[in-house]
Amino acid sequence: MERVAEDVFTTARPQRFYGVECGTRMTIVRLSGGGLFVHCPVALDAETRAAVEALGEVRAVVASSLYHHLYVKQWMDAYPEALFCACPGLPRKRADLTFGHVLGDEPHPLWQSELDQVAFTARFEREVVFFHEKSRTMICADALLNLRRHPSRLTRAAALLMGNLAPGKGWLEYWAVRDRKAARRQVDRMLEWDIERIVLAHGALVDRGGREVLRDAYAWL
């Protein structure tokens, strides 16, 4: 686990998507009561489980995008008392799993005093994006890709072809947004946050100036 801010930790893992190595990243926020908010869970091997439990008790596990559900069952088996949350549409996609909560614009009471959220449902991933106010950290899955400096030469070539030369840039983003007016409203809500850093699932983190990075990525809306 890498500490990226006060009470915010991440771990990155290899992950292929349509044959291209784009990586994936899990983010954990330690809530004020000591419980853990787990965003986009990765495979739960013994080493990962030990590192997670060293941070605190798993209270909530969030599959915030239609494409970040692959390892949820492992976490359900390991932490049956935790609250498992899905983005809109995921309970239908993964009808084999039982989620306790479907995410929207209103934070769940478990984290409402520490994390805000916006349902970015104008994108095809139906993602819900979070903001940890204390550390000024935005946490997302697919809302911003940042692959231009990926260690894999093939991935960097794919990023070049997609035009992904900066976080959230490229022709894929135009395709991903299905309702531009709704997307503009949803991004504007995120821009109300005082964002310093952005933790994303695919590619390098944004360490500073996060609000301007987000504003620039969606200036075309």
C-alpha positions, 0 to 999 in steps of 0.5 A: 500500500502506498500512502498518497495523502492523509488517510488515503492509500492506493495499490496498483496492479497489472490489468489488461483491457482488450489485450492492452495493459492499462493497469488498475488501481485500488484506493482505500480511505481510512474513515475517522472511526477507523473503518475502511472505504475500499474503492475499485477492489483488486484481487484479494491475495494473502499479501493484499489482505494483510496490508488492508487489515493492517490499515483497519476494518473493511466497512465499505467496498465500492464498485464505482464503474461498470468495469470495476467488478471483477474481484468483488466476489472475493471481497464479499467472501472475505468480508461478509459484514461490509457494505457492498456498493455498486454503480447504477446498472452494475447489479443487473450486469452482475446479477450473481452478486448481492449488493447492499447499496446502489450509488447515486449523488447522495453519500451513504451515511457510512462516509457522508461526513468525509466523502462527497460524490457525483454520479457521472452517469452521462458516461457509458461506464455509469461511474460514481466519482468521489472526493475526500475533502480532508486531503482534497483528493478526487477518486475516480475509476475511468473518468480520467485515463492517463496512459501516455507515460505507462511503462509498456511501449504497447500501451504508450502506442495505444495512448498515442493512437487514442490521443490520450496525451494528458489525463482525460484527453483523447477521442475515446472520451468523446465516444464515452460521453453519451449525453453531453448536456448531462455530462456538463452538469455533472462535471460542473458539480465536481468542479465545485470541489477544491481538488488538489490531487486525483487518484485514478484507476488507469495511469499515473496519479495527478499530484497537483492542480487537479481541479484544472486538470479536470476542467481542461479534460472536459472543456469540450463539453 
